[in-house]
Amino acid sequence: MSYPPIPILKTCLFLGCKAEHYNLPLSHFCRELSKTTPEDVLGPEFLLTQSLKFNLDVRHPFRALEGGVMEVMSIVGGAPALPSDDDDAMEGVEGGSDMEDRVRTAHGRARESLKTQALLTDVYFHYTPSQIMLASLYLADAELVQWYLNLKFPDHIPSGSEMRQKVLSTAQSCAQMMASVRPLVALGDDQMRELKVLNKKLRRCQDPEKADMAKLKQERQEKRGAMDREEEERKAKKRKMEKEVLGKEGEALFGKPLKKDGSDDPFGGGPSRALMKDGGDDPFGGGPLRENRQNGGGYLFGGPLPQK
């Protein structure tokens, strides 16, 4: 009731195609559905996968049914049909004596049972996918299922009869629960009018803020982007504060940094050091006298010895 069912249904169908490795481009998928845009399909995708806990490998009975029918077809080959007292089971089948036709007929009826009766009952809460598959085949052709179980659990193996009876009783109980609902047939005009009335009531009960799933996705992305920007600003402010704290701790330990002009040099100097280039503050003398070294005027012990 919180979200509109039709957009969720379209997204479920698109995710099912991807999960079953049926590569269908999104543009082609939207063309097959009326009044559907790629944004409508991708809008509820994250919400749906999050509710599924990102587990798209669904063990449904349809996959088990395909594997079971393939195994039965490989067993029967061209074997004659099973004797049956139910003429309706072979109604509309050409070449009823062919066992493969009987298996294909049971396969089609079992798929219809899984599409309708299994979904409208509580069998998914009580039985495993393989048990539901076997129950749908039992509803389609009970003798075929009994013949298959006789082959899988023959009497000559230990506990074969016991295991066969256990599996058969489970399939029968599941089939009984599925048979409590009649198979869904084509809807008439009266039922379609009733569904339209129910659809209008459903729209009035829904949350108007969650009606547009594509808009909700865009708002969620914008909100996430704003939260990311706030987080980056918070981290930058934290780094700045940590740098200021480290600078204050360094001043408390080593003192303030020296100035570039050397005015606070504890060993003297300061601006007078700029005069050292000409030797004006040379403690050993010199200064301008050093410029007269060539004539010995700048030497403390006299000039150089005269050359002979």
C-alpha positions as CSV (number, residue, x, y, z in Angstrom):
1,M,0.0,0.0,0.0
2,S,2.9,2.4,0.5
3,Y,4.1,2.2,-3.1
4,P,2.1,1.9,-6.4
5,P,2.1,-1.8,-7.5
6,I,2.2,-1.3,-11.3
7,P,5.7,0.4,-11.4
8,I,7.0,-2.2,-8.9
9,L,5.6,-5.0,-11.1
10,K,7.5,-3.6,-14.1
11,T,10.7,-3.3,-12.2
12,C,10.3,-6.9,-10.9
13,L,9.8,-8.1,-14.4
14,F,13.0,-6.3,-15.6
15,L,15.0,-7.6,-12.7
16,G,13.7,-11.1,-13.4
17,C,15.0,-10.9,-16.9
18,K,18.4,-9.9,-15.7
19,A,18.4,-12.6,-12.9
20,E,17.5,-15.3,-15.4
21,H,20.3,-14.1,-17.9
22,Y,17.7,-13.0,-20.5
23,N,19.5,-10.0,-21.9
24,L,16.8,-7.5,-22.8
25,P,17.8,-3.8,-23.4
26,L,15.9,-1.3,-21.3
27,S,14.8,0.7,-24.3
28,H,13.3,-2.5,-25.9
29,F,11.7,-3.5,-22.6
30,C,10.0,-0.1,-22.3
31,R,8.7,-0.2,-25.9
32,E,6.9,-3.5,-25.1
33,L,5.0,-1.8,-22.3
34,S,2.6,1.0,-22.8
35,K,3.3,4.4,-21.2
36,T,6.6,3.3,-19.7
37,T,9.8,5.2,-19.7
38,P,13.3,4.0,-18.6
39,E,13.0,6.2,-15.5
40,D,9.8,4.5,-14.5
41,V,11.5,1.1,-14.5
42,L,14.8,2.2,-12.9
43,G,13.0,4.3,-10.2
44,P,12.0,1.5,-7.8
45,E,15.0,-0.7,-8.7
46,F,17.2,0.2,-5.7
47,L,14.3,0.0,-3.3
48,L,13.3,-3.4,-4.6
49,T,16.8,-4.9,-4.5
50,Q,17.3,-3.4,-1.0
51,S,14.1,-5.1,0.2
52,L,15.3,-8.4,-1.3
53,K,18.7,-7.9,0.5
54,F,20.3,-7.9,-3.0
55,N,19.6,-11.6,-3.3
56,L,18.4,-12.1,-6.9
57,D,19.0,-15.9,-7.1
58,V,15.4,-17.0,-6.3
59,R,14.9,-20.7,-6.1
60,H,11.4,-20.9,-7.6
61,P,9.6,-24.0,-8.6
62,F,9.6,-23.1,-12.3
63,R,13.3,-23.9,-12.5
64,A,12.7,-27.2,-10.7
65,L,9.8,-28.0,-13.1
66,E,12.0,-27.5,-16.2
67,G,14.7,-29.8,-14.7
68,G,12.2,-32.4,-13.7
69,V,10.5,-32.5,-17.1
70,M,13.8,-32.8,-18.8
71,E,14.7,-35.8,-16.6
72,V,11.3,-37.4,-17.3
73,M,11.7,-36.8,-21.1
74,S,15.1,-38.4,-21.0
75,I,13.6,-41.5,-19.2
76,V,10.5,-42.1,-21.3
77,G,12.1,-41.6,-24.8
78,G,9.6,-43.4,-27.0
79,A,8.0,-45.6,-24.3
80,P,4.3,-46.3,-24.5
81,A,1.8,-44.3,-22.6
82,L,0.8,-45.2,-19.1
83,P,-2.6,-46.8,-18.7
84,S,-5.1,-44.3,-17.5
85,D,-8.7,-44.4,-16.5
86,D,-9.0,-40.6,-16.8
87,D,-9.8,-39.8,-20.4
88,D,-9.8,-36.1,-19.6
89,A,-6.1,-36.2,-18.9
90,M,-5.4,-37.0,-22.6
91,E,-8.1,-34.8,-24.1
92,G,-6.9,-32.7,-27.0
93,V,-3.6,-34.6,-27.4
94,E,-2.8,-36.1,-30.8
95,G,-1.1,-39.4,-30.6
96,G,-2.0,-40.1,-27.0
97,S,-0.1,-43.3,-27.1
98,D,3.1,-41.4,-27.2
99,M,4.6,-40.9,-23.8
100,E,6.3,-37.7,-24.7
101,D,3.1,-36.0,-25.6
102,R,1.7,-36.9,-22.2
103,V,4.7,-35.4,-20.4
104,R,4.4,-32.2,-22.5
105,T,0.7,-31.9,-21.6
106,A,1.5,-32.4,-17.9
107,H,4.3,-29.8,-18.2
108,G,1.9,-27.2,-19.6
109,R,-0.8,-27.8,-17.0
110,A,1.8,-27.7,-14.2
111,R,3.1,-24.3,-15.4
112,E,-0.5,-22.9,-15.3
113,S,-0.9,-24.2,-11.7
114,L,2.3,-22.5,-10.6
115,K,1.2,-19.3,-12.2
116,T,-2.1,-19.1,-10.4
117,Q,-2.9,-21.7,-7.7
118,A,0.6,-21.6,-6.2
119,L,0.6,-17.8,-6.0
120,L,-2.9,-17.5,-4.5
121,T,-2.3,-20.0,-1.7
122,D,0.2,-20.3,1.2
123,V,2.2,-23.2,-0.3
124,Y,5.3,-21.0,-0.5
125,F,5.3,-20.7,3.3
126,H,5.0,-24.4,3.9
127,Y,6.9,-26.3,1.2
128,T,10.1,-26.1,-0.7
129,P,10.3,-25.2,-4.5
130,S,10.9,-28.9,-5.5
131,Q,7.9,-30.0,-3.4
132,I,5.7,-27.4,-5.0
133,M,6.9,-28.5,-8.4
134,L,6.0,-32.1,-7.7
135,A,2.6,-31.1,-6.4
136,S,1.9,-29.1,-9.6
137,L,2.8,-32.2,-11.7
138,Y,0.6,-34.3,-9.4
139,L,-2.3,-32.0,-10.1
140,A,-1.6,-32.3,-13.8
141,D,-1.1,-36.0,-14.0
142,A,-1.1,-38.1,-10.8
143,E,-0.2,-41.4,-12.5
144,L,2.8,-39.9,-14.2
145,V,4.1,-38.7,-10.8
146,Q,3.6,-42.1,-9.2
147,W,5.3,-43.8,-12.1
148,Y,8.3,-41.4,-11.8
149,L,8.6,-42.0,-8.1
150,N,8.5,-45.8,-8.6
151,L,11.5,-45.4,-10.9
152,K,13.4,-43.1,-8.5
153,F,12.6,-45.2,-5.3
154,P,12.3,-48.8,-6.3
155,D,11.3,-51.5,-3.8
156,H,14.6,-53.4,-4.0
157,I,16.7,-50.5,-2.5
158,P,16.8,-50.0,1.2
159,S,14.0,-47.8,2.5
160,G,12.8,-47.3,-1.1
161,S,9.2,-47.8,-0.4
162,E,9.3,-45.7,2.7
163,M,11.0,-42.8,1.0
164,R,8.6,-43.0,-2.0
165,Q,5.6,-42.9,0.3
166,K,7.0,-40.0,2.2
167,V,7.6,-37.9,-0.9
168,L,4.3,-38.8,-2.4
169,S,2.4,-37.9,0.8
170,T,4.1,-34.5,0.9
171,A,3.3,-33.9,-2.8
172,Q,-0.3,-34.8,-2.1
173,S,-0.7,-32.5,0.8
174,C,0.8,-29.6,-1.1
175,A,-1.4,-30.4,-4.1
176,Q,-4.5,-30.4,-1.8
177,M,-3.6,-26.9,-0.6
178,M,-3.1,-25.7,-4.2
179,A,-6.4,-27.3,-5.3
180,S,-8.3,-25.2,-2.8
181,V,-8.1,-22.3,-5.3
182,R,-9.5,-22.8,-8.8
183,P,-7.2,-22.1,-11.7
184,L,-7.4,-18.6,-13.0
185,V,-9.2,-18.3,-16.3
186,A,-9.7,-15.4,-18.7
187,L,-11.5,-12.5,-17.0
188,G,-14.9,-11.4,-18.2
189,D,-16.2,-7.9,-18.7
190,D,-17.8,-7.8,-15.2
191,Q,-14.6,-8.8,-13.6
192,M,-12.6,-6.2,-15.5
193,R,-15.1,-3.5,-14.4
194,E,-14.7,-4.6,-10.9
195,L,-10.9,-4.5,-11.1
196,K,-11.0,-0.9,-12.5
197,V,-13.1,0.1,-9.5
198,L,-10.6,-1.6,-7.1
199,N,-7.8,0.2,-8.9
200,K,-9.3,3.6,-8.3
201,K,-9.8,2.8,-4.6
202,L,-6.2,1.7,-4.4
203,R,-5.0,5.0,-5.8
204,R,-6.9,6.9,-3.2
205,C,-5.4,4.8,-0.4
206,Q,-1.8,5.3,-1.6
207,D,0.7,7.9,-0.3
208,P,0.8,10.7,-2.9
209,E,4.4,11.5,-2.0
210,K,5.4,8.0,-3.1
211,A,3.4,7.8,-6.3
212,D,6.2,9.0,-8.6
213,M,9.0,6.5,-8.0
214,A,11.3,8.2,-10.6
215,K,11.0,11.5,-8.7
216,L,11.7,9.8,-5.4
217,K,14.9,8.3,-6.8
218,Q,16.1,11.8,-8.0
219,E,15.3,13.3,-4.7
220,R,17.2,10.5,-2.9
221,Q,20.3,11.1,-5.1
222,E,20.2,14.8,-4.5
223,K,19.9,14.3,-0.8
224,R,22.8,11.8,-0.9
225,G,24.9,14.3,-2.8
226,A,24.2,17.1,-0.3
227,M,25.1,14.7,2.6
228,D,28.4,13.9,0.8
229,R,29.2,17.6,0.4
230,E,28.4,18.2,4.1
231,E,30.7,15.3,5.1
232,E,33.6,16.7,3.0
233,E,33.1,20.2,4.6
234,R,33.1,18.6,8.0
235,K,36.3,16.7,7.3
236,A,38.0,19.8,5.9
237,K,37.0,21.8,9.0
238,K,38.3,19.0,11.3
239,R,41.7,18.9,9.5
240,K,42.0,22.7,9.8
241,M,41.3,22.5,13.6
242,E,43.8,19.7,14.0
243,K,46.4,21.7,12.2
244,E,45.8,24.7,14.4
245,V,46.0,22.6,17.5
246,L,49.3,21.1,16.4
247,G,50.7,24.5,15.7
248,K,49.9,25.8,19.2
249,E,51.4,22.7,20.7
250,G,54.6,23.2,18.7
251,E,54.8,26.9,19.9
252,A,54.4,25.8,23.5
253,L,57.3,23.3,23.1
254,F,59.8,25.0,20.9
255,G,58.7,28.7,21.1
256,K,57.5,30.9,18.4
257,P,59.2,30.8,15.0
258,L,61.9,33.3,14.2
259,K,61.1,36.3,12.1
260,K,62.6,36.6,8.7
261,D,64.4,39.9,9.4
262,G,66.2,38.3,12.4
263,S,65.1,41.1,14.8
264,D,64.3,38.5,17.5
265,D,67.5,36.5,17.0
266,P,68.8,35.6,20.6
267,F,72.4,35.6,19.3
268,G,72.3,39.1,18.1
269,G,72.5,40.2,14.6
270,G,69.2,41.5,13.4
271,P,69.4,44.2,10.8
272,S,73.1,44.7,11.5
273,R,73.9,41.3,9.9
274,A,73.1,42.9,6.6
275,L,76.4,44.8,7.0
276,M,78.5,41.7,7.1
277,K,78.9,41.8,3.4
278,D,81.3,44.8,3.7
279,G,82.8,43.6,7.0
280,G,81.5,46.5,9.0
281,D,80.7,44.4,12.0
282,D,83.6,42.0,11.7
283,P,84.7,41.3,15.3
284,F,88.2,40.5,14.1
285,G,88.7,43.8,12.4
286,G,88.7,44.1,8.7
287,G,85.9,46.1,7.3
288,P,87.1,48.5,4.7
289,L,90.7,47.6,5.5
290,R,90.2,44.2,4.0
291,E,89.8,45.8,0.7
292,N,93.5,46.9,1.0
293,R,94.9,43.4,1.4
294,Q,96.9,43.8,-1.8
295,N,99.1,46.4,-0.2
296,G,99.1,44.8,3.3
297,G,97.0,47.4,4.9
298,G,94.5,45.0,6.2
299,Y,96.8,42.4,7.8
300,L,97.2,42.4,11.6
301,F,100.8,41.4,11.5
302,G,101.9,43.6,8.7
303,G,101.9,43.1,5.0
304,P,103.4,40.4,2.9
305,L,107.1,39.9,2.7
306,P,108.8,41.9,0.0
307,Q,109.8,39.9,-3.0
308,K,113.5,39.8,-3.9
